[in-house]
Amino acid sequence: MNESCCHIPTRFEWKKSRSLWSIVLLLVIWTVSVLLPGLEAFRRVLEHNFHVVLLPLMAGLVVGGAVDAWVPSAWIMALLSGKRKRNLLYSVGLGFLMSSCSHGLLAIAIQLYKKGASRASVVSFLLASPWANLAMTFLLIGFFKIWGVVIIFSAILIALTTGFLFQNADCRGWLGAVKPVADQEVISASAWWSEFRSRSGAAHVFAIAHGTRNLSEMVLPWISLGMFLAALSSALIPQEWFKNYLGPDIGGLFATLGLATVVEVCSEGMSFLAFELYKQTGAMGNAAIFLMAGVATDLTEITLMWKNLGWKSAVLMMLIAIPQIVFLGWAINLATT
């Protein structure tokens, strides 16, 4: 996977719209599955996933578009580009609210580090929402109900814990020299509120629609791919295989961790595969590991962190985050099976 998954066209051109054509392609595939009786199992899973995700996805795209329209990028830079302890809380909150694809968030995080964000803030920013955007956050609740909420808050807790440990290691000089960058002042909230009130209602609607369209261009192609792969795996892979190799035991947990490491699909597609994994095995903890381990194990992200933050930061993130994720999966399985 490369960062091209995050490219957003500046104006909508339907001939070049990946979101539009991904939906069209999925509809064509669905039509073929209706016409061919041998694809009935594939069609049932595809239709079920569509009904589950439609409302949460629409809500998530609109909320993500509102965040894009109303939260100035300068605020994000100012809040994360410091080394005070409260910057860690800011980084977790903003990482949770940001809407991009997984590699897009990584690019933002690296840019923040270059402009003065601490290593702890960068790592917390990435771990706060490993599925990368608000649309997927809504989808998790649609998929897993109350356990989706548990997974979301667990990701935030892991981000904070990892960030605090990183901050302590950085203060002790274990991660290498820190480049001197002056703290930036947070942009005045009153100035933002004044500008917000000065806009007309139509301007707000247009800005949200524009943000929603941009977010759709990033996530819908990968959501379509995830729906296709989930339906395909359900139709082709026997349920016994899932239960034998990816079940709720310790071996299944680590097999799921390995699978999350090698599956190179943007985070938007991982949610559907995680849901299919849960449906086939009943192992909610394995689904949580599959969702959350990508940021901590993805080769592309680890390589970029190694290059920009240093090898110690890349290794330390894996050493701190992965045990927490595996423990979380084990605890959820213990509570649900």
N, C-alpha and C positions, 0 to 999 in steps of 0.2 A: 504494500500500500504506500502511496506517496501523497504529497500534499495537494495534488490535483483534485483530490476528492473534495476539497474545500473551496474550489474556485467559484466565485459568484459573478454572473454577468451584471454589468451596470444597468442595462435596460433589458426588458423582457422581450426576447425574440423566440417565438414559439418553435421555429425550426431548430433552434439550438438549445431549447429547454430540456435539460436532462430529467427534470422532475416530471414534465408532461409526457415525454417519450417513455419513461420508465413505467408510468401508470398505463399508458397505451399498450406497452409490451405485456404488462401483467394481465390486462384485460384480454389480450389475444390468447395468452397462455390459458387463462380461465375458460375462454370460449372453446378452445381445443379440448380441454379436460371435460367440458360438458358433452361434447360430441363423441368422445371416445370412452366407452364404458370401462375400459381397463384403467382409466385414470380417476375413478370415482373417489378413492381414498385420498388422493392428492387434492381433488376439488373440495372435498369436505373440510380438510384442514385449512385450505386457502380461504374458504368462505367463513369458517369459524374465526380465524385470525382477523379477517376484515371486520366482522361484526364487533369483535372485542376491542379493536384499536380505533375505530372510526371517531367516536366522540372524544376520547382522551387525546388522540392525535390532533384533532381540530382545535381543541382547547389549548393544548400545549403550543401549537404553532402560533396562535393568536397571542398568548401570554409572552412567548418568546419574542414575537414581533413588537409587543409593547415595551419590553425591556430594551430591545435594540433601539426603539424610537426615543425612549425617555431617559435612558441612563447614558450620560455623556462619556465617551471614551477617555476624555481627560480626567474624569473622576476616577476611573479604573486605574489609570497610570499613577495618579496622586496617592490613592489609597494603598496601592501595593508597592510603590517605589520608595519604601522606607524600611527601617530595621527595628522599629519599635514593636513591642509585644502585641499591641492591638492590631498591627498590620497583618498578623497571622489570622485573627478573626475576620478582618476585612477580606483576606485572600480566600478563605473558606466560603464566606457569603457570596463573593463575586464569582468564584469558581462554580458555585451551585447555580447562580442565576445566568451565567453566560450561556449563549446559544451559538454553537458552532459544531463542526464535526470534531472527532477526537484529535486528528492531526492539526486541525485549525486551532484548537485550544493549546496544543503544544507549541505551535508557532507564536501565539500570543504570549504564552508563558516565557518563552526564550527571549522575546522582545522586552518583556517586563524586566527580566533579569539584566539584560544589557542596559536598561535605563535605571537600574538601581534597586530593584526588588531583591530581597534576601533569598538565599537558597531555600530556606524554610517556607517562605511565602509562595515560591514557585511550586514546590512539591505539594503544599496544601491546596493550592489553586487547582492542580491537576487531579488530585485524589478526591476532591469534594464532590465531583459529579463524574464518575468514570464513564458514564454513558453519554456524556458530553453536552447535553442541552435539555432545556425545559420540556420540549415536546416528548422526549423519551422518559423524562421523569413522570409525566402524566400517564404515559403508556405503562410504566411499571405498576402504577396503582391500578390501572385497568386490567392488567394481566394477573397480578398477585394479590390484589385487594390489601388487606391489613399488613400482609407480609411484604408487600411492596413498600409501604411506609417504613417498616422495620429496616429494610435494606437501604432505603434512602438515608435514614438517620444514622445507620451504622457506617455508611460511607463518610458522612460528615464527621462522625466520631473518630474514625480511622485517619481521616485527613488532619484533624486537630492533634491527635496523639503523635502521628508521624511528624507533623510540623513542629511541635514542641520539642521532640527529641532531636530533630534537625537543628533547631535553634540553639539548643544546649551544646550540641556537637560543634556548631559554628562558633559559638562564643568561646569554646575551649581551644579553637584553632585546629581542630581535627580535620577539617575539610579543606584546608589550605587558605591562602591569603584572600581577603575580601577587598575588592576594588573600592576606593573611596568615592562615594557618590552622595551628595548632599540630600537630606530629606526634603520632600516637596510638600508644600502646603495644600491641604484639601480645598478644593474649589468651594466657594461659598454656596450653601444651600439656598440662601435667600435670593441670590442671583439666578440660580436654576429655577426656583419657584416663580420668580418674576417673568422669566422667559416662557415658562410653561403656561402661565396664565395669559400671556399675550397672544398665544396661538389660538386660532379659531378652532371650533369643533371639527370642521372639515379638514383642517390641517392635521389635527391629531389622528383622525381616521385614516387619512392618506399615509401618514408616517407609519402607523401600525400596519397598514396593508403592505407598505413597501418592505418593512422589516419581516413580516410574515412570508412574503414572497421570497425574500433573500434566504430566510431560514429553510423554506420548502425546497429551494434549489440545492441546498446542502444535504438535507436529510432524506427527502423522499426517494431518491434513487437507491439509497442504502436500505431504507425501510422496505422498498419493493424487493430488493435482493434478499433481505432477511426473510420476508414472507415466503418467497419462492423456495429458499433453501430449507426453511422449516417444514413446509409442505412436502418437499422432495424427500427429506430425511424420514418423515413420518411414513411416507408411502413405500420407501425402499428398504429401510433398516428395521429388522424385527424388534419388537418391544423387548424380547428376551435379551437381546444384545445390549440395549441400554441398561437394563436391570443388572446384568451380569458384570458389565465393565464400568458403568457410570452410576452405580447405585449409591446409597447413603452411607456405606462403610468407609473406612479410612482409605482403602485402595481406590474406591470410586472418587473420593475427594481429590486425591492426588492425580488420578487420571483426568479428572475434569480440569484441574489446574494446568496440566500439560496440554490438554486440548485448547484451552483458552490462550495458551502461549503461542501455539502454532497456527491457529485460525486467524488469518490476516483479513478480517472484514472490519470496516469502520464500526464504531460502537453502536451506531444506529441499527445495524443488522444483527448485532449480537443479542439484542433483547428478544427477538423472535426465536433464535436458536435456544436461548436460555429457557424460554417458556415451553418450547417443545421438549427440551430436556426434562423439565419439571413434569410435564404431562406424561411422559413415557416412564419415568422412574419414581415420581412422587417425592423426589429428594429436593426440597426447597433450598437446603444449604448448598447443594451442588450448583443450582441455578444462580445463587448469590455469588459463589466463587467465579462462575463463568462470566458473570456481568462485571465483577469488580477487579478481576485479576489482569485484565488487558493492559491497563495503564502501568501496572507494576512489572509486567513481563514482556510487553510488546517490544520486539527487536528494534523497530524503527524509533520508538520513543526512547528506549534505553540508549541507543546509539547517539541520538541528538543530545540527550542529557549528558552523556559521557563527554561529548565534544564541547559543549557549551558551559556546563556547570562543573565538569571535572569527573574523573573516574570514581573518586571517593563518594561523590554525591549520588551517582548512578547506582553504585553497589550498595550504599547505605539505604537508599530508598527501597531496594528489593529486600534487604535484610530486615528492615523494620515493617514494611507494609505486607509482604507476603505471609509471614506467620500470623498477623492479625486477621487477614482475609481467610486463611485456612481455619483458624480457630472460630471465626464467625460462622463459616459454613458448617463446621462440626456442631457448634452450639445450636444453630437453627435446625439441623437434622435431628438433634437430640430432642428438641422441643416439638417437632412436627411428625416424627415417625415412631 
